[in-house]
Amino acid sequence: MAETATAAELIDRAVEAGVVPGAVLAAGRRQPEPLLWHVAGDAQRDADAQRPMTADTVFDLASLTKVVATLPALLHLAGRGEVGLDEPACRYLPAFTGPGKDRVTVRQLLLHTSGLPDGRKYYRRLSDPAEIRAAALAEPLVARTGEVFCYSDIGFITLGELAAAVAGCGLDELARAVVCAPLGMITTRYLPPARWAGRIAATEPVRGRAKVGVVHDENTEAMGGVAGHAGLFGTAADLARYASAWAGDGDGAAWAGDGAPARGLRAEALRCQTDGLAGDGRRGLGWGLRGDVWDNMGDGWPASGAGHTGFTGTSLSVDPGTGLWAVLLTNAVHFGRGSVNSVVRLRKQVHAAVATELLGSPQAG
């Protein structure tokens, strides 16, 4: 019988086959110090430059923004009693208007069960950030609230605006204050400075030139780089700190003070709340759970795991049951959006290998 490939070997093969330009893997158990660490390939590989991937390469995290910035910001506010998860979103954000939207709760937005559509290409017709935000908040529902799971960028744009309105500051400032600073995530932020360009992984070419340090998501770029659904940049080491806060034994104060989730809020966020709904979703608050239509964990990962992915090629997974966590950051989209560069299979293979290497045997999925 052929020996099972390690996580590092799987990543190296994907780089050699041209599936991804490069990758950084960090994985561990409970503590933020990785037990597995692997760097491979290039941060940029095109006519403009060939830069090797490094341990401190900064990635466009894409939709990981939803669970690394927006979710903890909302949990912080909920833990302080400033936001009620089961209160209508319009209570905190009056501009969230339209037929039936007065019944949409903060929880339903976090679960992607609000009835909002998945996304709209606002950037094609609007250029002013305020106009895009207004359009998103006025977006009509397309399904009955609470009955259908539909992964919605618009829902998380709304949540980002809601969190900022309640906190009285920008979402970038809020995320930095309640998550990044307490956890020591010193290289995770919206709007990376120009001096970081040489350490940022390139993403998709636009008009013949790869984006480097400019957010890949077009709506977020048109919104000025800060949004609830995308826009965050960060490193694998920083995300290791974040992942361990979810997978570890810490009992922080609702994302206040030490940056870690209080156990009650963590358990609530990781509890499946979409069983029986249309749409193939198994969702907690923000997080996708095992068996979700977007499950990035695959065979071998514990059944109690939770994860999220980003369009640029990023992913983050946690399992408080075993303390297992994994961060796999790639810049797959730098090579384009075609199926050849899909990281779906690689993610699942790497997660299975991580589970085997760190837990000793494949886990029931």
C-alpha positions as CSV (number, residue, x, y, z in Angstrom):
1,M,0.0,0.0,0.0
2,A,1.4,3.4,-0.9
3,E,2.3,5.7,2.0
4,T,-0.1,8.6,2.5
5,A,1.4,11.9,1.5
6,T,2.0,14.5,4.2
7,A,0.4,17.9,4.2
8,A,3.7,19.4,3.0
9,E,4.1,16.9,0.2
10,L,0.6,17.6,-1.0
11,I,1.3,21.4,-1.1
12,D,4.6,20.9,-2.9
13,R,2.9,18.7,-5.5
14,A,0.2,21.4,-6.1
15,V,2.9,24.0,-6.6
16,E,4.9,21.8,-9.0
17,A,1.7,21.0,-11.0
18,G,0.8,24.7,-11.3
19,V,-2.4,24.5,-9.3
20,V,-1.2,27.3,-7.0
21,P,1.8,29.7,-7.3
22,G,2.6,29.2,-3.6
23,A,1.3,28.5,-0.2
24,V,1.9,28.8,3.5
25,L,0.6,26.2,5.9
26,A,0.4,26.5,9.7
27,A,-1.4,23.9,11.9
28,G,-1.4,23.0,15.6
29,R,-3.4,22.1,18.6
30,R,-4.8,24.6,21.1
31,Q,-1.6,26.8,21.3
32,P,-0.8,29.4,18.6
33,E,2.7,27.9,18.0
34,P,2.4,25.7,14.9
35,L,3.3,22.0,15.1
36,L,3.3,21.9,11.3
37,W,4.7,24.7,9.2
38,H,5.4,24.7,5.5
39,V,6.3,27.4,2.9
40,A,6.3,26.6,-0.8
41,G,6.4,28.3,-4.2
42,D,6.1,31.9,-5.1
43,A,4.3,35.0,-3.8
44,Q,4.4,36.4,-7.4
45,R,5.2,34.7,-10.6
46,D,4.6,36.7,-13.8
47,A,6.3,39.0,-16.2
48,D,6.7,41.7,-13.6
49,A,8.4,39.7,-10.9
50,Q,9.2,36.3,-9.4
51,R,9.2,36.6,-5.7
52,P,9.5,33.5,-3.4
53,M,6.8,32.8,-0.9
54,T,8.1,33.4,2.7
55,A,6.9,32.7,6.2
56,D,5.9,36.3,6.6
57,T,4.2,36.8,3.2
58,V,1.0,38.8,3.6
59,F,-2.1,37.5,1.9
60,D,-5.3,39.0,0.7
61,L,-7.6,37.0,3.0
62,A,-10.7,37.6,0.9
63,S,-13.8,36.1,2.7
64,L,-11.8,35.1,5.7
65,T,-12.6,38.7,6.6
66,K,-16.1,37.5,7.5
67,V,-14.9,35.4,10.4
68,V,-11.7,37.2,11.3
69,A,-13.0,40.8,11.4
70,T,-16.8,41.0,11.1
71,L,-17.8,38.0,13.2
72,P,-15.7,38.8,16.3
73,A,-16.6,42.5,16.0
74,L,-20.3,41.5,16.3
75,L,-19.6,39.0,19.1
76,H,-17.7,41.7,21.0
77,L,-20.7,44.0,20.7
78,A,-23.1,41.2,21.6
79,G,-21.0,40.3,24.7
80,R,-21.2,43.9,25.9
81,G,-24.9,44.0,25.4
82,E,-24.7,46.6,22.7
83,V,-26.1,44.3,20.0
84,G,-28.8,41.6,20.4
85,L,-28.3,38.7,18.0
86,D,-32.1,38.2,17.7
87,E,-32.9,41.8,17.3
88,P,-33.8,43.3,13.9
89,A,-30.8,44.6,12.1
90,C,-32.6,47.8,11.3
91,R,-32.8,48.6,15.0
92,Y,-29.0,49.4,14.7
93,L,-28.9,50.3,11.1
94,P,-31.9,52.3,10.0
95,A,-30.7,52.5,6.4
96,F,-31.2,48.7,6.1
97,T,-34.6,49.1,4.5
98,G,-37.0,47.4,2.1
99,P,-40.1,45.1,2.2
100,G,-39.7,42.4,4.8
101,K,-36.3,43.6,6.0
102,D,-37.6,44.9,9.3
103,R,-37.8,41.2,10.4
104,V,-34.2,40.3,9.4
105,T,-32.2,39.7,12.6
106,V,-28.5,40.0,13.2
107,R,-28.3,36.3,13.8
108,Q,-29.9,35.6,10.4
109,L,-27.4,37.8,8.7
110,L,-24.6,35.8,10.4
111,L,-26.2,32.5,9.3
112,H,-26.7,33.6,5.7
113,T,-30.5,33.0,6.2
114,S,-31.7,36.6,5.8
115,G,-33.1,36.2,2.4
116,L,-30.6,38.5,0.7
117,P,-29.0,37.4,-2.5
118,D,-25.4,36.2,-2.7
119,G,-23.9,39.2,-4.4
120,R,-24.2,42.1,-6.8
121,K,-21.6,43.7,-9.0
122,Y,-22.1,47.2,-7.6
123,Y,-18.6,48.3,-8.8
124,R,-19.8,48.1,-12.4
125,R,-22.3,50.9,-12.1
126,L,-21.2,52.8,-8.9
127,S,-17.9,54.3,-8.0
128,D,-18.6,56.2,-4.9
129,P,-18.2,54.2,-1.7
130,A,-21.2,55.8,0.0
131,E,-23.4,54.9,-3.0
132,I,-22.3,51.3,-2.9
133,R,-23.0,51.0,0.8
134,A,-26.4,52.5,0.3
135,A,-27.2,50.2,-2.6
136,A,-26.2,47.1,-0.5
137,L,-28.3,48.2,2.5
138,A,-31.3,48.8,0.1
139,E,-30.9,45.4,-1.7
140,P,-34.3,43.7,-1.8
141,L,-34.8,40.2,-0.3
142,V,-35.0,37.4,-2.8
143,A,-36.1,34.6,-0.4
144,R,-38.3,34.3,2.7
145,T,-36.3,35.3,5.8
146,G,-35.2,32.3,7.9
147,E,-36.2,29.7,5.4
148,V,-33.3,29.4,2.9
149,F,-29.5,29.3,3.3
150,C,-27.8,31.6,0.7
151,Y,-24.2,32.5,1.3
152,S,-24.4,36.3,1.0
153,D,-21.6,38.9,0.6
154,I,-24.4,41.5,0.9
155,G,-25.4,40.2,4.3
156,F,-21.8,40.6,5.5
157,I,-21.5,44.1,4.0
158,T,-24.6,44.9,6.1
159,L,-23.0,43.4,9.2
160,G,-19.9,45.4,8.7
161,E,-21.8,48.6,8.5
162,L,-23.9,47.6,11.5
163,A,-20.9,46.9,13.7
164,A,-19.3,50.2,12.7
165,A,-22.5,52.2,13.4
166,V,-22.9,50.7,16.8
167,A,-19.2,51.1,17.7
168,G,-19.0,54.6,16.4
169,C,-15.8,53.9,14.4
170,G,-14.7,52.2,11.2
171,L,-14.8,48.5,11.0
172,D,-11.0,48.5,10.4
173,E,-10.5,50.4,13.7
174,L,-12.9,48.1,15.5
175,A,-11.3,44.9,14.3
176,R,-7.9,46.2,15.2
177,A,-9.0,47.1,18.7
178,V,-11.0,44.0,19.7
179,V,-9.2,41.3,17.8
180,C,-5.8,42.1,16.2
181,A,-4.2,44.1,19.0
182,P,-5.2,41.8,21.9
183,L,-4.1,38.7,20.0
184,G,-0.9,40.2,18.8
185,M,-1.9,40.0,15.1
186,I,0.5,42.7,14.1
187,T,0.4,42.2,10.4
188,T,-3.4,41.7,10.0
189,R,-5.2,44.8,8.8
190,Y,-7.3,46.4,6.1
191,L,-5.5,48.8,3.7
192,P,-1.9,47.5,3.9
193,P,0.7,50.3,3.5
194,A,2.5,50.7,0.2
195,R,5.8,49.8,1.9
196,W,4.5,46.2,2.3
197,A,4.3,45.6,-1.5
198,G,7.4,43.5,-1.6
199,R,5.9,41.0,0.9
200,I,2.3,40.7,-0.3
201,A,1.2,37.8,-2.3
202,A,0.0,38.8,-5.8
203,T,-3.6,38.0,-6.8
204,E,-5.4,38.1,-10.1
205,P,-4.1,40.2,-13.0
206,V,-6.3,43.1,-14.0
207,R,-5.6,44.6,-17.4
208,G,-2.3,42.7,-17.6
209,R,-1.0,43.6,-14.1
210,A,-1.4,41.5,-11.0
211,K,-3.0,43.1,-7.9
212,V,-0.4,43.5,-5.2
213,G,-1.6,45.1,-2.0
214,V,-4.9,46.2,-3.5
215,V,-7.9,44.1,-2.4
216,H,-8.9,41.5,-5.0
217,D,-12.7,41.8,-4.4
218,E,-14.0,44.5,-6.8
219,N,-16.8,45.7,-4.6
220,T,-14.5,46.1,-1.6
221,E,-12.0,48.0,-3.7
222,A,-14.7,50.3,-4.9
223,M,-15.8,50.8,-1.3
224,G,-12.3,52.1,-0.4
225,G,-10.8,48.8,0.8
226,V,-12.8,48.2,4.0
227,A,-15.9,46.0,4.0
228,G,-17.6,43.4,6.1
229,H,-17.2,40.6,3.6
230,A,-13.6,41.1,2.3
231,G,-10.6,43.4,2.5
232,L,-8.5,42.1,5.3
233,F,-4.9,41.2,4.7
234,G,-2.7,39.0,7.0
235,T,-0.1,36.4,7.6
236,A,-0.3,32.7,8.5
237,A,1.4,33.4,11.8
238,D,-1.3,36.0,12.7
239,L,-4.1,33.7,11.7
240,A,-2.5,30.9,13.8
241,R,-3.1,33.2,16.8
242,Y,-6.7,33.7,15.8
243,A,-7.4,30.1,15.1
244,S,-6.0,29.0,18.5
245,A,-8.2,31.5,20.2
246,W,-11.2,29.4,18.9
247,A,-9.6,26.0,19.2
248,G,-7.9,26.5,22.6
249,D,-9.1,26.4,26.2
250,G,-9.2,30.2,26.7
251,D,-12.2,31.8,28.4
252,G,-11.8,35.4,27.3
253,A,-14.4,38.1,27.8
254,A,-16.4,38.1,24.6
255,W,-13.7,39.5,22.3
256,A,-13.0,42.2,24.8
257,G,-9.6,42.6,26.6
258,D,-7.7,39.5,25.6
259,G,-9.1,39.0,22.1
260,A,-10.5,35.5,22.7
261,P,-14.1,34.5,22.5
262,A,-16.0,33.7,25.7
263,R,-16.9,30.1,25.9
264,G,-20.7,30.7,25.7
265,L,-20.3,32.9,22.6
266,R,-17.8,30.4,21.0
267,A,-20.2,27.5,21.5
268,E,-23.1,29.5,20.1
269,A,-21.1,30.6,17.0
270,L,-20.1,26.9,16.4
271,R,-23.5,25.4,16.9
272,C,-25.4,24.4,13.7
273,Q,-28.4,26.6,13.4
274,T,-29.6,25.9,9.8
275,D,-30.7,22.2,9.9
276,G,-33.9,21.7,7.9
277,L,-33.5,24.8,5.8
278,A,-33.2,24.8,2.0
279,G,-29.8,25.5,0.5
280,D,-27.5,22.7,1.8
281,G,-26.1,24.9,4.5
282,R,-24.8,23.7,7.9
283,R,-23.9,26.9,9.5
284,G,-23.0,28.5,12.8
285,L,-22.6,32.2,13.2
286,G,-20.3,33.1,10.3
287,W,-18.6,29.7,10.3
288,G,-19.3,26.8,7.9
289,L,-19.6,23.4,9.7
290,R,-18.9,19.8,8.6
291,G,-21.2,18.8,5.9
292,D,-21.9,22.4,4.7
293,V,-22.0,23.0,1.0
294,W,-18.8,25.0,1.3
295,D,-17.1,22.6,3.8
296,N,-13.4,23.0,3.2
297,M,-12.3,20.4,5.7
298,G,-13.0,17.1,3.9
299,D,-12.5,13.6,5.1
300,G,-10.3,13.2,8.1
301,W,-11.2,16.4,9.9
302,P,-13.2,16.0,13.2
303,A,-17.0,16.1,12.9
304,S,-17.1,19.1,15.3
305,G,-14.9,21.2,13.1
306,A,-15.7,24.6,11.6
307,G,-14.0,26.5,8.8
308,H,-14.1,29.3,6.2
309,T,-12.5,30.0,2.9
310,G,-11.5,33.0,0.8
311,F,-11.8,33.4,-3.0
312,T,-8.2,34.2,-3.4
313,G,-7.2,30.7,-2.2
314,T,-7.2,31.1,1.6
315,S,-8.8,28.9,4.3
316,L,-9.0,28.7,8.1
317,S,-10.3,25.8,10.2
318,V,-10.8,25.1,13.9
319,D,-12.0,22.3,16.1
320,P,-12.5,23.1,19.8
321,G,-13.2,19.4,20.5
322,T,-9.6,18.3,19.8
323,G,-8.0,21.7,19.8
324,L,-7.0,21.2,16.2
325,W,-6.5,24.2,13.9
326,A,-5.2,24.8,10.5
327,V,-4.4,27.8,8.3
328,L,-3.7,27.2,4.6
329,L,-3.0,30.4,2.7
330,T,-2.5,30.3,-1.1
331,N,-2.6,32.9,-3.8
332,A,-4.3,30.5,-6.3
333,V,-6.2,33.3,-8.0
334,H,-2.9,34.8,-9.2
335,F,-2.9,32.1,-11.9
336,G,-6.6,32.8,-12.8
337,R,-10.1,31.7,-11.9
338,G,-10.2,28.5,-14.0
339,S,-10.9,25.1,-12.7
340,V,-7.2,24.1,-13.1
341,N,-6.4,26.5,-10.3
342,S,-9.1,25.4,-8.0
343,V,-7.9,24.7,-4.4
344,V,-11.0,22.9,-3.3
345,R,-9.4,19.4,-3.6
346,L,-6.1,20.6,-2.2
347,R,-7.8,22.0,0.9
348,K,-9.5,18.8,1.7
349,Q,-6.4,16.7,1.1
350,V,-4.3,18.9,3.3
351,H,-6.9,18.9,6.1
352,A,-7.0,15.2,6.0
353,A,-3.2,15.0,6.2
354,V,-3.1,17.5,9.1
355,A,-5.6,15.5,11.1
356,T,-3.7,12.4,10.6
357,E,-0.3,14.0,11.4
358,L,-1.5,15.8,14.5
359,L,-4.3,13.6,15.9
360,G,-2.6,10.3,15.1
361,S,-5.3,8.7,12.9
362,P,-8.1,9.8,10.5
363,Q,-11.1,11.2,12.3
364,A,-14.7,10.6,11.6
365,G,-16.0,13.4,9.3
